[in-house]
């Protein structure tokens, strides 16, 4: 009976000490950063808050709707993580309204982060082209690299 208690105690202690932190969760900002887009008025050039914004992104297999946000001053948009040199992003102000297409061109750089997070992509040399100009009237470049989600990379002028 003593040996059974001893073996059971060793198994319980071994289980407690073998439990570590989750290495498969990438939640402390170590993943691939998203592009930050903010909005300005075409007349004044000052930042504005939009009543609603619908965003869709083409990740290579057709448009994916990212949904609607209301009372929005900026939006984080994930870009493609494959080897494509561009991502097409679509903006609308209403559900069935006109849609603007913006092509974001870039070069990528990859860095290994951890077994759980895998590889993190950085985007450099960002340039944008307004393909379809309604409702977005003009683009204004912000920071031309994406290393984190703090700085605005693109301004949409309405």
VENJO-V643285 format. One record per residue. N is the residue number from 0. RES is the residue in one small letter. SS is DSSP state (alpha for helix, beta for strand, coil for the rest). Layout:
N;RES;SS, N;RES;SS
This chain:
0;x;coil, 1;x;alpha, 2;x;alpha, 3;x;alpha, 4;x;alpha, 5;x;alpha, 6;x;alpha, 7;x;alpha, 8;x;alpha, 9;x;alpha, 10;x;alpha, 11;x;alpha, 12;x;alpha, 13;x;alpha, 14;x;alpha, 15;x;alpha, 16;x;alpha, 17;x;alpha, 18;x;coil, 19;x;coil, 20;x;coil, 21;x;coil, 22;x;coil, 23;x;coil, 24;x;coil, 25;x;coil, 26;x;coil, 27;x;coil, 28;x;coil, 29;x;coil, 30;x;coil, 31;x;coil, 32;x;coil, 33;x;coil, 34;x;beta, 35;x;beta, 36;x;beta, 37;x;beta, 38;x;beta, 39;x;beta, 40;x;coil, 41;x;coil, 42;x;coil, 43;x;coil, 44;x;coil, 45;x;coil, 46;x;beta, 47;x;coil, 48;x;coil, 49;x;beta, 50;x;beta, 51;x;beta, 52;x;beta, 53;x;beta, 54;x;beta, 55;x;beta, 56;x;beta, 57;x;beta, 58;x;coil, 59;x;coil, 60;x;coil, 61;x;coil, 62;x;beta, 63;x;beta, 64;x;beta, 65;x;beta, 66;x;beta, 67;x;beta, 68;x;beta, 69;x;beta, 70;x;beta, 71;x;beta, 72;x;coil, 73;x;beta, 74;x;beta, 75;x;beta, 76;x;beta, 77;x;coil, 78;x;coil, 79;x;coil, 80;x;coil, 81;x;coil, 82;x;coil, 83;x;coil, 84;x;coil, 85;x;beta, 86;x;beta, 87;x;beta, 88;x;beta, 89;x;beta, 90;x;beta, 91;x;beta, 92;x;coil, 93;x;coil, 94;x;coil, 95;x;coil, 96;x;coil, 97;x;coil, 98;x;beta, 99;x;beta, 100;x;beta, 101;x;beta, 102;x;beta, 103;x;beta, 104;x;beta, 105;x;beta, 106;x;beta, 107;x;beta, 108;x;beta, 109;x;beta, 110;x;beta, 111;x;beta, 112;x;beta, 113;x;beta, 114;x;coil, 115;x;coil, 116;x;coil, 117;x;beta, 118;x;beta, 119;x;beta, 120;x;beta, 121;x;beta, 122;x;beta, 123;x;beta, 124;x;beta, 125;x;beta, 126;x;beta, 127;x;beta, 128;x;beta, 129;x;beta, 130;x;beta, 131;x;beta, 132;x;coil, 133;x;coil, 134;x;coil, 135;x;coil, 136;x;coil, 137;x;beta, 138;x;beta, 139;x;beta, 140;x;beta, 141;x;coil, 142;x;coil, 143;x;coil, 144;x;coil, 145;x;beta, 146;x;coil, 147;x;coil, 148;x;coil, 149;x;coil, 150;x;coil, 151;x;coil, 152;x;coil, 153;x;beta, 154;x;beta, 155;x;beta, 156;x;beta, 157;x;coil
